[in-house]
Amino acid sequence: MTGTTTLTDHHIAGSSAVEVVCDRFDALRAAHPVVRVTEPEAEYWMVLDYELMRQCLQNPAVFSSSVISPLNADSPYKMIPIQLDPPEHAGWRRLMASYFAPKQIERLRPELIRRAGELAAEIRAKGECDYVEEFALKFPTVVFLEMMGLPVDELPRFLEWEAMMLGPADESGGHDNERMIAGMLAAVAYFQTEITRRRESGERREGELLSAMVDWELDGQAVSDDDLLNCCLLLFLAGLDTVAMSLSYAMYHLATHHDDRARVAALAAAGEPMDDVVEEMLRFYAVPEIGRRVTQDIEVGGQLMKAGDLVLFPLVAGNRDDALVPDAGRVDLARGRRSVPHLAFGGGPHRCLGSHLARLEMEIALAAWHAVIPQYSLGAHDGPLAYWGTVHGMFALPLTGFGPQ
């Protein structure tokens, strides 16, 4: 085993939070692929090496998914199925898989194109925007509502709940636990009302996920309302925050790297695929951090992790490891999606079930925006734009300089 390096301030905030943290990852990785983090809220291990991260995520017997984050190891809600370990996890995965399969997701393309085009056109008419508030949060929320079979005019309510649950409470990127729980309770109460209404009325609509969920069974037993509610909450949170922040970071990059912006605008004008662009943005700006709990003593990267220890896997650290791809600390929009097995969607049995949907949303969002707003730049702003947390994100993204219509 090797000596232990300890950090005391992994979660920091600032307009360059991502760059600051990732620079630290790069400086540490070669000599210290696994570090110990000691913060007021928790103590945990953090893995920075791509190959070690991949191996750990593919070993659920030792690295349990019972925690989402070391900073919230005792959450009042169990997010189903991401906090379930095999074999229980597999049953839920089978229930949900068909609704997120590529062919099923592809059916959403026409409606997603329409929705994204409408949002982009509204913003184009204004001449400037806060991209986070006016596009990145709205677009995936509308997609979620339509997939679930819920009224799209509920959008303002869901955006409010999302802000309560996921939005940072201050410029440190921290969260207000009371506010977060209040948002969860409000969302859960709404889902309960919809589930009860469907059960009592017998209403079922083909293609709507919530209608299907009401009749789900596992091992011949009806899935309980509590488990359905936890699953609904997961779909709401996991499907919105990660896509919204991935879009925001992609647009931040393009607004500050004009050659890349011009390349994407040219692709949109020609109707060319955005696959490579989406994949490189996902790799370079991977927003989630994944938590695990160690079930038995194991040595990882020269460090002895003991049963009960908490571990954090900041996916962006693995994705920026040169062991994954040469010059990993640079965005290259021509890398190609199949040549880079990045970890933006995690790995192992818990690899993100919604990856096909997330890719489609990003592809359509980037194409729709650049079709009508090919020219733009970062606008003036006060205070930090970005924060680093369990899902690192952006407070705001002011865009301006749209040019003539």
N, C-alpha and C positions, 0 to 999 in steps of 0.2 A: 504494500500500500504506500501511497505518497502523502506528503503533508497536505493539510487542508487550508484552502484559501477562503476567508470569510468576508462577505459583503454585509453592509448595514443599511444600504439605501437603494435597493434594486428598483423600487417603484418611485420614479421621479416624474416631474412635469416640466413643460416648457415648450416653446414654439418649435424646438428641435429635439423633442423628447426621444423620438425614434432613432434619430441619428446618434444622439448621445449614448443611449443604451446599447445600440448595436455596435458602436465603436468600442464600447467597453467589452462586449461579448467577444469581438474580434481580438482585442488585446489579451484577453484571458484564455481563449480557447486552446491555443497550442500547448501551453504549459499546464493549464488547469481546466480540463474538459468538464469537470464536475466541481462546483463550488458550494459552500455552505452559506446560506443567507440568514441573518439574524435581524429581524425587524420587530418593532413593538408588538405587532399583531400576531406574529408567528415565527417559528424557526423551521427551515426546510432546506432540502438539497435542490440545486438547479443544474440541469444538464445542458451543456452548450454545444456538444459535439454531434454532428449529424448521424453518424453510424450508431453511436451509443443511444441516441434518442430513438432512432428507428427500432433498435433491438428491444429497448425497454417497452415501447408502445406495442410491440408485437408479443409481449409476455404478460398477459393479463393475470396469470396465476400468481405472479410475484408483485406486479404493479396493479393494484386494485383501482377501479374507477369509482369507488364509493365516495370520493371527494371531487368536487369540480375545481376547487382552488385551495391551496394551503391557507389563504387569507380568509376563507369562509368554509372551514372544514366541518362546521356543525350547522349547516343551513337547515332552516325549518322545513324545507321542501326537498323531496327526492326527485330529481329530474329524470324522468323515465323516457327512453331507456339508457341515457348516457351514464347514469350512476349505477347501473346494474352490471354485474360481472357474469361471464359464462358460468353455467349454461342458461341461466334465467334470461340473460340479454338476448340470446339467439331467438327465443320465441317472439319477443317484441320486434326484433329486426325483421323476422319473416312477415309479421302482420303489416309492417309499414313499407316493406321493400317495393311492392308493386306500384305504390303511389309516387315513388321517387325514381322509378326506372327511366332510362333515357327515352324510350318510346312514349311513355306517359307524359313526361316533362315536355317533350317536343310539341305535344298538342297545345301547350300553352303559348307557343311562340307568337301566333297572330295577335292574341290579346295583349301580350307583353309589349309587342312592337307598338300597338296602338296607345297603350298607357304611357310608355316612355316617350313616344312622340308628342303626346299632349302636354306632358310636363315640360319637355324641352321647348316646345313652342310658346308656352306661357312665360317661361323664363326669358326666352329670346325677345319677346315683346317688351319686357321690362328693361332690358339692357344691362342688368347686373343681378347678382343673387348671392345668397349664402347657400352654397351647394349642399351642405350637410342638411340644413333645415328644409330646403325647398325641393330637393331631388333625392338625395341619398337615403333619407329616412322614409320619405313618402313612397317611393317606388316599391321596395320590397314589402312594405306593410300592405299596400294594395294587393300585391301578389299573394301574400299570406291570406288575406280576407277572402279572395276569390277561390283559392284552393280549398279553404275550409268550408266555403259555402255561407259566408257571413256577409252582411250588407256592406258595400264599399263606403256608404255614407257614415259608417262608424269610424272612419279613418281618424278624425280628430281625437276621439276617445282613446283609441289604441295608441296614438302617438303620445298622448299625455301619460298613459300607463307605462309605455316604454321609457319615457324620460324619467319617471319616478323610479323604475326598477334598474335602469342601466345607465342613465345619464349621470355624469360626475356631479357631486354636490358643490365642488369648488375647484379652483385652479390647480389644486394638488392632484386631481384625478380621483380623490377618495369618494366614498359613497356614504350617504345618510341611511343607516340601516332602518330606521323607523319609516322613512319615506319609501324605501325600497319594498319593505314588507307591506305597506299600505297599497302600493301599486300592484303587488302580487295578489293581495286579497281581492282587490277590485277586479282584476282580470279573471281570477278564478271564479268569482261570483258570477261574472258574465258568462263564462263557459258553462257553469253549472246550470244557469237558466236555459241556455240553448240546448244542453243535453237533456234536461228534464222535459223541455217542450217537445223535443223530437221523440222521446220515449212515450210521452202521454198521447201525442197526436198521431204517432205512427208515421210521421213525415220522413221520407227518405228521398234524396235527390241523387241521381246517378252522377258519379264523377266528383261529388263533394266529400271531402275527407271526413268532416265531422259526422255526416250521415252514416258513413261506413263505420266510424269508431264506435258509435252507439251499440252496434251489434257484434263487436269484436269478442272473440273467445280465446282463451289460452288453456290448453289441456282439458278441453271440454267444459270449462267454466267461464261464465260471463265475466268480462273484465270489470272490476269495481269502478264506481264513479270516482273515487279518490285517485285511482291509478290513471283513469282517463283524464282527469283534471291536471295531474302532474305532467302527463304527456302533452296535453294542449299547451300548458305553460312553457314546456321545453320548445315545442314547435314555434311558438310565438317569439321567444327570446333568441333561440339559436338561429332562426331563419331571418331575423331582422338585423340584429346588431352586427353580426359578422359581415353580412353582405353590405350593409350601409357603410360600415367603416372601411371595408375593402374598396368600395367605390370611391369613398372620400379620399383615401390615400392615393388611389390611382389618379384621380383628378388633380390632387395636390402635386403629384409628380409631373403630370403633363403641363400643368400651369406654370411650373418652374423649370421645365426642360423643353424648350420650344422646338428643338429638332424632333424629339419624340412626339410632341403634340402634332407637328406637321405630318409626321408619318401616319399617325392614327387618323387625322383628318383626311388624308389621301385615301386610306383604306375605306373610310366611310363614304367618301365621294364616289369611289369605284364600286361600292357594294361588295368589297372583298371581306373575307372572314376576319374576325378579331381574335381567333383562338390563341395565337402566339402572344398577342398583347395581354390578354386576360391571364394567361398562364404565368407570364413573367411578373406581372403585377401581384398575382397571388403569391408567388414565390418570394419576391423581394419585400413585400409589405404584409406578410402573413400576420394577421391580427390576433389570433387566440393564443393564450397560454393554457396549457393542459395540466391539471393536477392529478396526482396519483398517491395512493397510500401503500407502503411496502408491507407485504404480508409475511415475509421471512427474510432473515439476514442474507445480504447479497453484496458482492463487491462490484462496483461500477466505476470505471475510469480511475481505478486506484483508490477509491473511497469506499469504506464499509458503511452501507446503509443497513439499519437495523429494523426489525419488524416494528411496525407502527410509525416509522418515519414518514414524513410528507415529502413529496418530490414535485418540482415544477419543471415543465418542459416548454420554454418559450419557443414556439415553432419557428419564428423568424431567425433565431440563432442557428438552428440546424440548417435552415434554408440559405443562410449566408456563409456557410462553411465551404471553403474551397474544395473540400473532399467530395462535395456534391457536384459542383460544376466549377470549371476554371473561372477566375475573376468573379466570384460569387457576390462580391460587394459592389457590383455595378449592374445597373439595369441594361439588358440587351434584349430588345423586343424581337429579335430574330432567332432566339435560342430554339424555339420549337417546343411544343408542349410534351410530346412523347419522349423527348431526349432527356428530360430533367424530372426524375422521380421525387419531387419536393414533398414537403410535409405540411403544406398549408391546410390540408383537410385531416391532419392527424395520421394515424396508422394503426394497423392491427384490426381486431374485430370491431373497434369503435370508430374506424375511419368514417368520416362524415357521410351520412346517408343522403344528405341533400346536396352533395357536390355537383351533380348534374344540373340541378336547379340554380345553384349559385353561379355556376359558369354561364348558364344561359342568361340569367339576369344581368350579369356584368357585360357580356357580349352585346346584348340588346341595348343596355343603358349607354354604353360607350358609342355604339353606332348611331343611336337616335340623337344623342347630344351633338356629336360632331357633324352629323348631316345638316343641322341647322345652326350650330354655333362652332364653326371650325377654328375661330380665332378668339382667344381669351387669355387673360393673365391673372395672376394673384393680386387681389385688391388690398387696400390699406386695412390694417387691423390693429387693435390695441390688445395687449395681453397675449398669452400663449394660445396657439391654435390646437396643439396636440397634448395628449396625456397618455401615460403608460399605466396599464392596469391588466386585469384578467383578460379583457379584450381591449387592446390599446386602440385609441380612437382620436377623434378630432372634435373640439368644441364647436368649431365653425370653419368654413372655407369660403371666404369672400372672393368671388370671381367677377371680373369686369373687363372692359376693353373688347367687347364683342365685335366691334367693327361694323361696317355697313351691311344692311340686309340685302 
